[in-house]
């Protein structure tokens, strides 16, 4: 591991533990030359799952794309980075445990919406409006109907 400060390839591991999402190992390191400390994360390299897009093309599954989409949907909502990271980790875990080599982009979008529905209803509707390409207000109403019927049935 090269030190990010002095670029020397000589360090020692001070501390090692599982990361908060449980899918990586967090290592605290110290450069033996400049004595500065830094953190690295090690992830198991999974077999590359491909996402089959609407046009039939295949692209590698990207956890960063999922995270970016969730961050946009959760913008200005009371949702912390840890919650987003946990949701991304749960989605990634579902993808790798349920699919061997490919996942259809529609199935992936539905999986993201399932997790987002549990995280925040407003973020869910934002994501759904882009993902399902809502054309008018009627599409929003159709998507909100299940939420509205749940709130009417729930005792206050």
VEXDREN-2710 file (C-alpha; in Angstrom, 1 decimal):
% VEXDREN-2710
k/r/px/py/pz
1/UNK/0.0/0.0/0.0
2/UNK/1.4/3.4/-1.0
3/UNK/1.2/6.2/1.5
4/UNK/-1.2/8.9/0.0
5/UNK/1.0/11.6/1.5
6/UNK/4.6/10.7/0.6
7/UNK/3.9/7.8/-1.9
8/UNK/6.3/5.5/0.0
9/UNK/5.4/1.8/-0.1
10/UNK/6.3/1.0/3.5
11/UNK/3.6/1.1/6.2
12/UNK/2.3/-0.9/9.1
13/UNK/-1.2/-1.8/10.1
14/UNK/-2.2/-0.3/13.4
15/UNK/-5.8/-1.5/13.7
16/UNK/-8.0/-3.8/11.6
17/UNK/-11.7/-4.4/11.9
18/UNK/-14.9/-5.1/10.0
19/UNK/-16.4/-1.9/8.5
20/UNK/-19.8/-0.7/9.6
21/UNK/-21.6/-2.2/6.6
22/UNK/-19.9/-5.5/7.3
23/UNK/-18.8/-6.1/3.7
24/UNK/-15.3/-4.7/4.0
25/UNK/-12.3/-4.7/6.3
26/UNK/-11.2/-1.3/7.6
27/UNK/-7.5/-1.0/8.3
28/UNK/-5.8/1.9/10.0
29/UNK/-2.2/2.3/8.7
30/UNK/0.9/4.3/9.5
31/UNK/3.6/5.2/7.0
32/UNK/7.0/4.3/8.4
33/UNK/8.6/7.2/6.5
34/UNK/6.4/10.2/7.1
35/UNK/4.6/8.8/10.2
36/UNK/1.2/10.0/9.0
37/UNK/-1.8/7.7/9.4
38/UNK/-4.5/6.8/6.9
39/UNK/-7.4/4.4/6.6
40/UNK/-7.9/1.8/3.8
41/UNK/-10.9/-0.5/3.1
42/UNK/-10.6/-3.9/1.6
43/UNK/-13.5/-5.5/-0.2
44/UNK/-13.9/-9.0/-1.5
45/UNK/-13.8/-8.8/-5.3
46/UNK/-17.0/-10.4/-6.4
47/UNK/-17.5/-12.0/-9.7
48/UNK/-18.5/-9.2/-12.1
49/UNK/-22.3/-9.0/-12.4
50/UNK/-23.5/-7.3/-15.5
51/UNK/-26.6/-5.1/-15.7
52/UNK/-28.6/-5.8/-18.8
53/UNK/-30.0/-2.4/-19.9
54/UNK/-33.2/-1.8/-21.9
55/UNK/-31.4/-1.6/-25.2
56/UNK/-29.8/-5.0/-24.5
57/UNK/-26.3/-3.7/-23.7
58/UNK/-24.5/-5.0/-20.7
59/UNK/-22.6/-2.8/-18.2
60/UNK/-20.8/-3.8/-15.0
61/UNK/-22.9/-3.5/-11.8
62/UNK/-21.7/-0.3/-10.1
63/UNK/-22.4/0.3/-6.4
64/UNK/-21.4/4.0/-7.0
65/UNK/-24.2/4.4/-9.4
66/UNK/-26.7/3.0/-6.9
67/UNK/-25.3/5.3/-4.2
68/UNK/-25.4/8.3/-6.5
69/UNK/-29.1/7.6/-7.4
70/UNK/-30.0/7.2/-3.7
71/UNK/-28.2/10.5/-2.8
72/UNK/-30.1/12.4/-5.5
73/UNK/-33.4/10.9/-4.3
74/UNK/-32.7/11.7/-0.7
75/UNK/-31.4/15.2/-1.3
76/UNK/-32.7/17.6/1.4
77/UNK/-34.3/14.8/3.3
78/UNK/-33.5/13.9/6.9
79/UNK/-31.5/10.9/5.9
80/UNK/-27.9/10.5/6.9
81/UNK/-25.0/9.2/4.9
82/UNK/-24.9/6.1/7.2
83/UNK/-28.5/5.3/6.2
84/UNK/-27.7/5.7/2.5
85/UNK/-24.6/3.6/2.9
86/UNK/-26.5/0.8/4.7
87/UNK/-29.1/0.8/2.0
88/UNK/-26.5/0.6/-0.7
89/UNK/-24.8/-2.3/1.1
90/UNK/-28.2/-4.1/1.5
91/UNK/-29.0/-3.6/-2.2
92/UNK/-25.5/-4.8/-3.2
93/UNK/-25.8/-7.8/-0.9
94/UNK/-29.2/-8.7/-2.5
95/UNK/-27.7/-8.5/-6.0
96/UNK/-24.7/-10.7/-5.2
97/UNK/-26.7/-13.2/-3.3
98/UNK/-29.6/-13.5/-5.7
99/UNK/-28.0/-13.2/-9.1
100/UNK/-25.0/-15.1/-10.5
101/UNK/-23.9/-13.2/-13.6
102/UNK/-26.6/-10.8/-14.8
103/UNK/-29.4/-8.7/-13.5
104/UNK/-32.0/-6.9/-15.7
105/UNK/-31.9/-3.1/-15.1
106/UNK/-35.7/-3.2/-14.5
107/UNK/-35.3/-5.8/-11.7
108/UNK/-32.4/-3.7/-10.2
109/UNK/-34.6/-0.6/-10.3
110/UNK/-37.4/-2.4/-8.5
111/UNK/-34.9/-3.7/-5.9
112/UNK/-33.7/-0.1/-5.3
113/UNK/-37.3/1.1/-5.0
114/UNK/-38.1/-1.7/-2.5
115/UNK/-35.3/-0.6/-0.2
116/UNK/-36.0/3.1/-0.8
117/UNK/-39.7/2.7/0.1
118/UNK/-38.6/1.5/3.6
119/UNK/-36.1/4.3/4.0
120/UNK/-38.1/7.4/3.0
121/UNK/-41.5/7.7/1.2
122/UNK/-40.6/11.1/-0.4
123/UNK/-37.2/9.8/-1.6
124/UNK/-39.0/6.8/-3.0
125/UNK/-41.5/8.9/-5.0
126/UNK/-38.6/11.1/-6.3
127/UNK/-36.7/8.0/-7.5
128/UNK/-39.8/6.4/-8.9
129/UNK/-40.7/9.5/-10.9
130/UNK/-37.4/9.4/-12.7
131/UNK/-37.1/5.7/-12.9
132/UNK/-40.6/5.1/-14.2
133/UNK/-40.6/8.3/-16.3
134/UNK/-43.8/9.8/-14.9
135/UNK/-45.5/11.8/-17.6
136/UNK/-48.1/13.8/-15.5
137/UNK/-49.5/14.3/-12.1
138/UNK/-51.8/11.3/-12.5
139/UNK/-48.7/9.0/-12.5
140/UNK/-47.7/10.5/-9.1
141/UNK/-51.2/9.9/-7.7
142/UNK/-51.1/6.3/-8.9
143/UNK/-47.8/5.7/-7.2
144/UNK/-48.9/7.4/-4.0
145/UNK/-52.2/5.5/-3.7
146/UNK/-50.8/2.6/-1.7
147/UNK/-49.2/5.1/0.8
148/UNK/-52.4/7.1/1.1
149/UNK/-54.5/4.0/1.7
150/UNK/-52.0/2.7/4.4
151/UNK/-52.2/6.0/6.3
152/UNK/-56.0/6.1/6.2
153/UNK/-56.2/2.5/7.7
154/UNK/-53.6/3.2/10.3
155/UNK/-55.0/4.3/13.7
156/UNK/-53.8/7.6/14.9
END
